Amino acid sequence: MLQMRYACSLALISLLVHVSAERPQQQPQAAPQAQTQAPQSQGQSPQSPSQPEQNGNAQPVPAYRSPLASAADNGVQGETNADQVVPDTRLPAGAQSLSLGAPSKEHLYWAPFLDFSSMAYSNYPVTTGGSSWTTFGTVSGGINLREISGQSDFTLTYLGGGALSSDGSNNWSQHEFGIAERFTVRRTTFALMDQVGYFPQSGFGFNGLGIGGLSTNGSLGLQSGFATQQSILTAAGQFVDNSSIIELDRYLTRRSSLTLLGDYSIARYLDNGVLDSNEATFRAGYNYQQSRKSTIALFYTFDAFRFGNGTQSINAHSAQFSYARRIAGRLALQLSAGPQVAISREPLTATTGGPITGNVTQLLWTATADLKYQLRRFSLDATYSHGVTAGSGVFAGSVSDLVSVSASRQLTPKLNATLLGGYSRNTGLSLLGTTPTAQSANQTYNYSFAGARLDRGWGRAIHVYFGYQLQYQDSNLPSCVTGACTGSFLNHQVYFGLGWHPRNNIIR
């Protein structure tokens, strides 16, 4: 409850800051005109974001134009007009992933949405064996709101809903909420962010509301390491995670900047008795814009993991070099990699050679990759991460590989097809790098999901959809995290629904 009150307090502070930032903006009409001329004189005209570089002397977008994540377009995808956005200026060392760009004009918009679906699950809740099916009816909805002004960028996003099973015994609800405020004073940008989720199982690849397994509603688009990564299927039970972030970006020159940020994340399993975790993260980084489209960064990250039983702890130190490439409305790519040192104290996972006591130091590596690509009728979103994580409630720390991919193609003006998939591999951190006998007993979980979906639009706001998704998990040793001890678990989901997703409503 303390952590939830902390999250609510941070959200309230962000709202108050947003309101106070609005007041000084009520200036005579001539002031905004002077402000919009500044980017043009610096080589960053919003009306021509794809203008070629001249003599290689590219100038970065001023700090006050730095955008947050744009709200997802929840309807059937249409053509994207790159001239309507300016290049994304999120810093590679920051907490959020790069986006395809920000609107070229200051505005305030909101986009509500509502979905109704019916679905059938095999082996639900997460159990072992058998071929039973459970049917559900779901209702979900939410809102994406964003306001961009001269020195402020405010985002609020929410997704919530519930499912009612046919036998009334497996009802559950899901909620995701994100709020962020970024504002700039001279050369300094300050940001507050908070993201919270409430799920009936691991959120990785979860499609419980029947709206698509990689929905971004309710998400701020945080980079790997700044949001809890629960990627092992456990027995059904409500799960809460929360990430609260403070970020400070200081622009040293027109090309270089420093980033300092702190993050505190929690993961709480309310019903199934697995391992709760807390994670505190600190990062310091240097960013340098090589050209209009390319940026490099070097940053150090410290992660402190603590667990529910109070005796296990992990401190991880990593240094990464990052390269970012972006084209407004078309491409956002970031690649990062480097060494990682993990120091574990009293690891929880047992080995055949007996428990390990004291400190264990391991030299590992960490890497992330994030790609967003958009053509007129095709879009691709792919992510990869490798490194130390909290262990998804099963391990007291693990080395995790996570991959997720979503590809969408507009087949006709009204028909859209989406393919998605993901894979995770988790190995207990405390077993790595120990004796050969212990290495042969490593517990490893492999989890994958895949799905397909068709959307058919009716009018400007209504669409119907049909989809299928599967989840599969296996382990090299019998495990009891899915309700009974077994080596594998397989689940199928078939769903169809009706959605109301109006286009963005511009208030001003």
N, C-alpha and C positions, 0 to 999 in steps of 0.2 A: 504494500500500500504506500510506503514511503516513496518508492520509485515512481508510482503512478502519480502521486501528488507533485513530485518533482517535474514530471513531464507536463502536467497541467499548468504548473507555475511558469515553466518556460514558454509554453504556448501563449499564456496570458501576457507575459512580458513582451513577446514578439508582436502581439496585437496592439498593445499600448504604444510600442515604438512606432508601429506603422501609422497609427492615428496621429501621433505627435509629428511624424515626418510629413504628413499631409498638410498641416497648417501653414508652414512657411511657404508652401508652393502657391498660395493664393496671391499671385502678383499680377501687375498689369499685363495686358495681352502682349506687350512688346517683349517681355522677358523671355518667354519660351522661344520666340523667334531668334533672339540672340543666342540662345542655348543650342538650337538646332543647327546654327551656322558653324559652331565650333568643330564638330566632327568633320564637316566638309573641308574646312581650312586645313585640317590635319591629315587629309587623304583618306577619310573613312566615310564617304557619302553614303547615307542609308539607301539612297535611290539607286545606287550602282554597286552592290556588294561584290559583284564578280568582276569589277574593273581590273584589267591586267596591272601587274606591278610595273613601275617605271624606274628603270635603271637599278632595280634591285633594292630600292630604298622604301620598303613597305613600312607603314606606320600602324601601330596597334590601335584597336578600338579603345576609346577612353574608358576609365574604370566604371563610370556611372552607366555605361551601356551594357555592362556584364549581365547576362540573363540567367535566370534559374531555369529549371526544367519546364518545358512547355507542356500544357495539359494534352493528354492523348485525345485524338479524334476518334470517337467511339463508333462512328457510323461506318458505312461501307466506304472504303478508301477511294479517293478520287485523285485527280492530278494535283501535283504540288507546284506552286509558282515560286521559284527561288527568288524572284525579284521582290517578294513581299517580306523577306527576312534579311537581317544583317548577320554577319558571321558570329558564331558563338564565341564568347571570350572567357568562358570558364577556364580557370587555371589548372594545368595538369596535376599540380600538387594539392589541389583542393579536394573537398569531400564529395563533390558530385561528378558524375560522368559527363562527358561532353555531349552536347545536343546538336541538332542540325541547324540551330540558329534561333534568333529572337525576332519578334515583330519589329518592323522598321519604324513604327510610329508609337508614340506613347498612347496607351489605351487601358481600359478596364473592361474585362469580359468575364462572363460566367457561362458554364455549360452544364446543365443538369442532365441526368439520364436515369432510366428506369428499365429493368429487365424482369421478365417472367420466364421460367424454364421448367421443364420436366426432365428427369434423368433417372437412369437405372445404373446401379453399381453392382458389380460382383464382389463378393467377399468384403462387405462393409458392415460394421466397422472393421478396421485392420485386424484380421485374424489369420489363421493358417489353414490351408487345405480347403476342401469343400468347393461347391459351385453354386452357392446360394446367391440370389439376387435381391436387392432392396431398391425400391423406387422412392423418389423424392419429388416434391414440388418446391420450388424456390422462388423467392422474390428478392430483388436487390436494387439498389439505387445509390445515387450519390451526386456529387458536384465537383467540378473543377473551376476554380476561380483564380484569376491572375490580374494584377495591376502593375503596369510599368509606367513610372513617372520619371522626372528628370534625374533624381538621385536615389530612387527607391525601386525595388523589385519585390513584390509580395506575391506569394503563392499559397493557396489553400486547396487541398484535395482530400476527398473522402469517398470511400466505398464501403457499403454495409448491406447486410442482408441475412436471411435465415433460410433453413431447409426443414421441411416437415416430411418425415418418412411415412410410408403407407401404413405401417403397423404402429406408429406413434412412439416407438421405443428408441429411435436414433435421431432425435431432433437436435439441431445445433445452429449456431450463428457465427458470422464472420464480420469483422470490422477492420478497416485500414484507414489511417488518418495521417496526413502530413501537413505541416505548416512551416513556412520559411519566410524570412524577411532579410533582404540584403540592401544596405544603404551605404552611400559613399559621401565622404567629406574630404574634399581636395584630393589627395593621392592615396587615401586610405579607405578600404572597403571592409565593412563589418557585417557579419551574417550570423543569424540565429536560426537553427533548424531543429525540428523535432518530428520523429516518425514513429508511430506505434501501430502494432498489429495484434489482432486477436483471432486465432485460428483453431479449428478442431483437430489439426494435425500439422506436420511439417509443411511450411509454406512453399518449399521448393517443388515446383511442378504441380501444385494443388489447384484443382479446377472444381472445387466443391459447389460453387454457385452457377456453374455451367455457362460462364461468360468468356472462357478462353484462359488457358493455363499460364500465359505470360502477361496478363493484364497489368498495366502500369497505373491504373487508378488507385489513389491512396498512397502512391509512392513518390518520393522526391528524387529518385534516380541516383541514390548514393553509390559511390564506388565500393568495390569489394573491400571489406575490412571495416567499413563504417556502418554496417547493418548486420544483425545476427544472421548467420547462415545455417539454418536448420535443414540439413540435407540427408537425414536418415529417417526412414519411416519407423515410427514407434506405435505402440498401442494407442487407440483413439483416446483423446482427452484434450481439453482446452489448453491452449498454449498462448502466452503473451510475450511479445518482445517490444522493446522500446530503445530508440537511439536518440540522444540529445547532443547537439554539436554546436560549438562556437568556433567561428573562423575569422581570422584577421588577415587581410591581404594588403601589403604595402607596396605601392608602385615606386620603384627607385628611379627609373628612367622611363622613356616611352617604350622600351623593349624589355626591361627587366623588372622583376617583382619578387618579393618575399611572401611566403605563406606560413602562418602559424595557426594550428587548430587543435582542439581537444574534443574528444568524444567519449561519452559514457553510455554503454549499452547493457541491457539486462535480458535474460531469457528465463521465463518461469513456466514450468509444467504444472498445471493446477490439479490434474486428476490421475496421472499414470505413474507418479513416483520416480521419474528419472531425474537426472542430475541438473539442477539449476546452475546458472552461471552469470557472472558479471564480467564486463570487459571495459577497461579504461585505455584510451588510445591518445597518444600525443604525436603530432607530426610537425616538422619544420622543413621547408623546402624553398628552393630557388627556381624561378621560371625565367626563360629567356625566349623571346619571340624572334626566330630567325628570319622569317618572311611573313607575308600577309597570311599565308596558309599553314605554316609550320612553326611549332613551338617545342622546345626541349625543356626538361626539368630534372633536377636532382633533389631527392628528399630522403630524410631519415624518419623512420616510424618506430615508436615504442608501444608495445601492447602488453598490458598486464591482465591476465586471466585469473579469476578467482571462482571457486565452486562452492556449491551449497553445503557440503559437509565441513567446510572451514579448514581443512588440512592440506588440500592440494593447491598448488599455485604454479603459474607459468609466466615468465617474463620473456618476451620476444623482441629482439632488436633487428631491424632490417634497413638496408640502404638500397634505393632503387634509382635507376636512370630511366627516364620516360621520354617518349617521342609522341607528339600529337600532330595530326594532319586534319584539316577541316575545310570544307567548301560549303558555303551557306546554302541550305536547302537540299544538299546532295550527299555530303560525306562528313562523318565524324569518326576518326580513328585515333585510338590511344594504345600504345604498347609500353609496358613497364616491366622491368626485371632487375634482380639483384640478389645478393646473399642475405641469409637470415640466420640468426643465432637464437636458439631457444634454450632457456635455462628452466628446468623443471624441478620442483621440490616435492618430495614424497608422492610420486605418481600413483594414481589410483589403480590403473590396470595391472592385474596380476600376470606373472609369467611362470613358465614351468620351472624356472630356476629360483622361484621365491620372489617376494616383493623387493623393489628397489627402494632404498632409503637414502636420505640426503639429497644432494643436488646432482642432476644429470645435465650436462651441456652438450648440445648437438648443433652441428653446422649444417644448415639446410639451404634452400633457395626459395625465392618467392617470385611470382610473375602474375601479371594481369593483362588482359587484352579486351578491348571494347570496340565494336564496329557497328556503326549505323550507316546504312546506305539507302538512298531514295532515288528512284527514277520516276517517270511520269505515272507508270502503272505497276511498279514493283518496288517493294521495300524489304530490307534485310536488317535484322538486329541480332547480333551474336556477342556473347561474352565468355571469357575464360578466366579462371583464377586458380592459383596454386599457392599453398602456404599453410601456416599454423592457424587453426580455428579452435573454438571452444569445445568442439566434439559433439554437437547436436544432442546433448543430454545423455549420450551413451558412453562417451569417453570423457575423461578429464583432460581434454586437449587431444587434437588429432591433426594429422597432415591431410589436407583435403584438396582434391581436384574437382572443380565444378565447371561444367559447360552447359550453356543454354543457347538455343537458336530458334528464331522465328522468321519465317519468310512468307510474304503476302503478295498476291498477284491479283490485279483487277482484270477479270476475264471479259466482262462486258460492262457497260456503264452502270448496271445494277447488280452485278454478280461478282463477288470477291471470294477468293480461296486462300486459306492460310494453312501452312504446315509448321509444326513446332516440335521441339524435342529438347531433351536435356540428359545429362549424365553426371553423377557424382561418385567419388571414391574417397572413403575415409578410413585411415589407418591410425590406430592408437599411438599417440606421440610417445608415450612412456616406454613403448617396446622398441622403437627405432634406435639403431645404433648401439644396442646392448649385445649380450653374448649371442653366438650362433644358435644356441639352444632356444633362447628367448625369441630370436628372430623367426624361427620356424613356427612359433606359436602365435604370430601376429594375428590379431583379429581385424578383419577388413570387411567393410560393407560396400557393395556396389549397387547403386540405385540408378534407374533410368526411367524416363517417361517419353512418350511420343504421342502425337495427336494430329488430327486434321479437322478443318472446319470450313463450311460454306455459308456465306451471308448473302441474302437477297434483299435489296432495298425496295421499299414501297413508299413512293412519295419522297418528301424531303427529310423526314425524321424517323419513319418506321422501318424496321428491317426484321426479317425472320432468319433464323440460323439453325444449322444442324451440325453435330460434331461427334467425334469419337476420340477417346484418350485411354492409354494404358499406363500402368505403373508396375514396375518389376524391381524387386530387390533380392539380392542373395548375399550370403556371407560364407567365408571359407570355414567357419566353425559354427556349430549350432548356436543360435541366439534366442533370447526370450523377449526381445523388445517389441515384437508385433503381437503380443498376447499369449503366445505359447512358444515353446522352444522348437525352432526349425531352421533350415538353411536358406529358404527362399519364400517369397511372397509375390503373388500376381493378382492384379486388379484391373478390371475393365470398366469403362464408363461410356455410356451412350446418352446423348442429351439433345434436346431441341428447345427453341425458345423464341420469344418475341421481345423486341427491344424498342424503346423510344429514345433516340439519341439525336436531338436537334443540334444543328451547327452552333458554333460559338455565338453567343449573344453579346454584341458589343454595347456596353452601357455608355461609354464615352471614349 
